[in-house]
């Protein structure tokens, strides 16, 4: 089965990061996996098997030691999906539904 792609326009304020993370998780449970985020609030998704992925956003203002920053997340099991306006988007799969 060939994967499909779709873009969704949705706006979140900076203080709504937990709401945004929850929405991205719900999308993954429906089989839509985040591919990228662009301006202004355009989310690109690729279809696939439904998964219970957890998303985390992290604001990074300064890119000093960026490689070490990314390695820290990778070592903890997080995949970097992309970034938008200094916000870094990471995901990991849950174990045991948590």
C-alpha positions, -999 to +999 in steps of 0.1 A: +000+000+000+014+034-010+014+060+017-006+092+012+003+127+023-018+155+035-014+190+049-034+205+077-035+241+087-038+245+125-027+272+148-013+267+183+001+294+206+035+289+222+018+281+256-003+254+240+026+230+235+009+202+255-023+206+234-002+204+202+016+173+214-017+157+222-031+165+188+000+151+171-004+119+192-040+116+182-031+120+145-005+092+148-032+070+164-053+076+133-023+066+111-011+101+102+025+106+111+041+141+112+066+147+084+072+184+088+059+217+102+059+249+082+047+285+083+020+294+092+009+264+111+010+240+082+015+204+093+025+178+067+016+142+075+023+108+058-001+079+062+009+047+077-001+021+103-017+036+134+008+040+162+008+054+197+036+079+192+044+105+219+055+139+207+075+165+226+083+201+216+113+218+229+122+255+223+158+260+214+169+296+210+206+291+207+222+264+186+254+262+206+264+225+209+234+216+186+249+182+178+252+173+215+217+186+221+203+163+194+224+134+206+209+138+241+174+133+227+185+104+204+202+086+234+169+089+253+150+073+224+136+104+207+135+109+170+138+145+157+110+151+132+118+187+124+116+222+136+096+254+132+106+288+145+131+275+170+106+248+182+121+213+179+097+184+173+105+150+186+087+117+188+090+083+204+068+052+204+051+043+236+056+010+253+026-004+271+002+023+260+017+050+283 
